[in-house]
Amino acid sequence: MSRVYNFSAGPAVLPEEVLKEAADEMLDYKGSGMSVMEMSHRSKAYDTIIKEAEADLRELMNIPDNYKVLFLQGGASLQFAMIPMNLMKNRKAAYIVTGQWAKKAFQEAKIYGDAVEVASSADETFSYIPDCSDLAIPEDADYVYICENNTIYGTKFKTLPNTKGHTLVADVSSCFLSEPVDVSQYGVIYGGVQKNIGPAGVVIVIIREDLITDDTLPGTPAMLKYKIHADAQSLYNTPPAYGIYICGKVFKWIKKMGGLSAMKEYNEKKAEILYRFLDESKLFKGTVRKEDRSLMNVPFVTGSEELDAKFVKEAKEAGFENLKGHRSVGGMRASIYNAMPIEGVEKLVAFMREFEKNNG
Ligand SMILES: Cc1ncc(COP(=O)(O)O)c(C=O)c1O
């Protein structure tokens, strides 16, 4: 067996010990004689799995009691619609557009009401986070929306926007559990798990209880109402049961690693190795304004499309997978999520150094 260093933006690298544990339990989960994949989601064994997953996540993120944790489906993209359907009481919301995922959420919200773009970094290909300290947020906006870590462009909000008292909604798909957060600053935090937490197919929504109401937009299907899922503790219908089980294992792995502060320290160390090299290199350049750099997604270029392609090809041959930038921006991107070991980043930088020597 040989494993590569997988720099994919998602689905992405998971902790090896979680994969091994899941493999060990594949045929017979703790004496049940069956796989978790084959198990009723109403069984005693599964009840323990989902309850423990929620309890561990609550502990890791220090989630206050007045927030619900929902394990849902539909990808992060379905939240682009669920958020307005459930939260747009005044049919108005403010969107900060810092990349394609924020833009998609913004465009989806326009179907349901008056979505207003209050800030954007489109003028410089989303390579920075705009100043959000004093935005013109409409008085009657139901919420302010951000994509906290922009997977494609490699930017991250280092300070949350001043929402002027409005509810903050954040897509944290690509920075979930990468560092400590103050959940009480948000109305809704949500993300697809396929980057930092588990297999694609699970979306986690952490939502303040007062935002969960029956007062949804007309025509909202039952499956898209937060209240339906909250009342049923994420078991309204069959949940993505196996995916939640793997998420639960990753929560335990993060706890064992020392929790979110330790995760942040480790992630900073990894990112620093790569950014320091990019700042020194004569060939490779980071594409993001320094103060807005993401710890998770690191885009870079050589300045020549030909050399970029050569680098991606040779890196792949050397065991560094998925370094090609998003199809919309080109260049390279190394996603260095929680489960990417520090050796992976060190070896990548050594490889980049060598490439620079041979192609400089
Ligand atoms: C920040 C962010 N939001 C949303 C999405 C869309 O996620 P999904 O494919 O789960 O709908 C992605 C996917 O990569 C993402 O990076």
The ligand as an ORCA input file, in Angstrom:
! r2SCAN-3c Opt
* xyz 0 1
  C     -16.534     27.405      0.754
  C     -17.381     26.438     -0.016
  N     -18.719     26.572      0.022
  C     -19.522     25.739     -0.657
  C     -19.031     24.705     -1.422
  C     -19.976     23.792     -2.148
  O     -20.044     22.605     -1.466
  P     -20.910     21.371     -1.930
  O     -20.195     20.768     -3.103
  O     -20.924     20.488     -0.724
  O     -22.260     21.850     -2.304
  C     -17.650     24.518     -1.479
  C     -17.123     23.396     -2.273
  O     -16.008     23.155     -2.520
  C     -16.808     25.418     -0.778
  O     -15.471     25.290     -0.831
*
